[in-house]
């Protein structure tokens, strides 16, 4: 975990010290806080109740693959033993009638009866049972060479999901021309349509961090689950890496994929995943908007970025409250805070300190920063004095507050939001619950002792205040309630 200036217990402002490999403890009130993926968290989160018993779970879905498993299972064992990996090997059986159970028992492998139908059902059954820190999936038909496990395992620290890819440079595939064409089209449609920069979305040979799998709500029961897992993982901010791989023809038997049901399930998945990728629930939503093919969305993000980075220029200790995945977090050295852990996972690529916390209880000591950015946040939370009090508290006397929010006094914004809500019902418009207007918000901010230095606009409708807090450490109480800042409040 990176050193974070001013980090403190949000309950008592006491100092924090590591109290375990994955947590922080307050030296004053003894409260404990977890650290998730090097991000300290001050938001109550459910704790996984499944313990890790080994390094790796190897998961093999099978349906009438006895002949192939007879060769595959000992090959997997040999590879795992040569690598010295503490492991468990699971075969999920979809109701085989060819002696699959006997083969699995002969090789001392755990056999799990499939709880849900289809290939996706087999994977979900195995995921529920897995106890490894990592989970490797490969097909039972011999098309996935078990010796390639070595390369997959070597790449485990590079990403949360590692894909054995047929379509990156160096990857190849032995398959009929018609199937290769269908696979290429499938990957092209999903990749381009869902803005995914990966070549092989349908490969079933993968290595997952189990904690990533546990955070995903999976619904697929067919081969479409492969795309669903990947898209949900990306939307949750997890990282993906492809490793070039040679896909072999199946050793024996026939494929269980049926083209008609295959196509229907993928079309349904595409529709559902398109909504997810283009909603604010997707971790990279803000970042992708910067390069959006929609001119207005691209302009909006870039104009906001230009205004805020200009206003914050020269500041030494900057906090971005509600940073999301906006590229502002990568514009310089600053601390990012957000309530959505997935967006922070994505923001790790900018290599700045990140905190999982709430604007209502900022986990920092008083006067820790000389500049605080709070852009497009206050309209998402109820009108509450604590929001402004916390932003002021963590600023040094005379510090700069950059505050951005839509100007609901302007008809242009109200019209734009109405249209946006119709075109993109999963977008931010649905979450704007508190409506401020410039005149009233400015009066409220002045009543709190702030000085307004400038007000810039994005698209003539989103206002960005540049403010200075009172230079006195004794800040006067506000003479107006926070609701006075709302549109048409007098």
C-alpha positions, 0 to 999 in steps of 0.5 A: 500500500502506498503512503497516503498523506494525512490518512486517519481514522474517520471516526476519531481522526486518530493515527492508523497503523498496520495491524495485519497484512491486510488491515489498518488499526486506529491507535486511538479508538482501536477500530480496524479497517481492511485493505483491499488490493492495496486500497485502504477501505473505510466503507463497510463491506461483506467479508468472504466466508470461504477460506483459501486452502491451496494456491490453485484450483484446477477446474475441468467441466466434462460431459462424456469425456472419459477417453480424453480425461484418461489422458488429461488428468495425469498430464495435469497432475504431472504439470502441477507437481513439476511446478510445486503448486499446492492444488486441488483438481476438480472435474464437474460432470454434467451427467456423463454416461460413458464412465467419466465418474470411474475415470475420475475416481481412478485418478483420485480427482474430486468429482462434482455433480453439476448443479445447473445446466450447460457449460456455464452451469458447470463453471459456476458449480466449480467456482462455488466449490473452489478453495484455491487462491487462483482458479484455472479452467480448461476443457476436458476434450484435450484442446487445451494443452496442460503443459501450457499451465506453466505459462499461465501460472507465470503470468498470475501476478500480471492481471486478475484474469489471464487468458490463453489467447488464440488470436494475439500475435504468437497464438494459433488454432487448429479448428475447421475454417467455418468454426474459426470464422464464427469465432473471429466474428464473435470476438470482433462483434463483442470486442468492438461493440463493447469497447473491449481491447482483447482478441480472444473473449471466448477462450475457456482456458483461463486463470482467475484470482478467486477474489475476482470471481467471488465479486461477480454476479454470474447468470450465464449457463451456456458458453456465453458465460465466458464473455459474461465473466470477462465483461463483468470483471472489466466492469468491476475494475479487474485487469486482464492479460492475454498470453499467446497459446496454441489451440489443438483439435479435440482428442476424441468424441464430438463437441457439445456446442449447438450452433443455434442455441450458441448464437441465441445465448450470445445475442442475449448476452451482448444486449445485457453486457452492452447496457452494463458497459455503457452504464456508470456501473462500469469501472472505466465509464468516465475514462472511456468517455474521454475518447468517446465516439460521441462528440458531445460526450468527448467534448464534455470530459475533455473540457472538464479535465482542462478546467479542473487541471488548470485550476489545480495547477501549482497545488502540492497536496491535492485530494480528488473526492469522488475521483471515479475513473476520470483521467483527472486522477492521472493528471498529476500527483494526488490522492483519489477517494471514491465510494465505488471500489471497482472504479478505484481498481481501474484507477490503480493504473495511474499509480496514485494513492487511492482510498475507499471512503465516503464524502460524509466521513473523509478519512483524513486529518484536518488541514491535510491538503491545500487543494480539494477537487469535488467534481460531479459528486454533490448532486449524487448525494442528499443536501447535507451540511456534512458534505461541505464541512468535511471538504472544508475540514481537510483543507488547510486555511485559505486552501482551494476547493474546486467544486463542480456540479450541474447548474439546474438554473439553466434550461440548457442543462435541464433539457440536456439531462432529459434527453440524456436520460432517454438515450442512456437510461443507465447513465448519470442522469438517473442518479442526480438527486440534488439540484443546485443553481448557481446563484443560490449555491454561490450565496450558500458558499459565501455564507460559509466564509468561502471566497469565489475566485471564478466560475467556469462552465462546461457546455454552458451548463455544468458549473465549476467553482474555484473557491478559497476557504477562510484563512482563519482556523476558526471558521465561522458557522454558516448563516444559511442552511445547505438547502438554500443552495438548491435551485429556486430555494430562497 
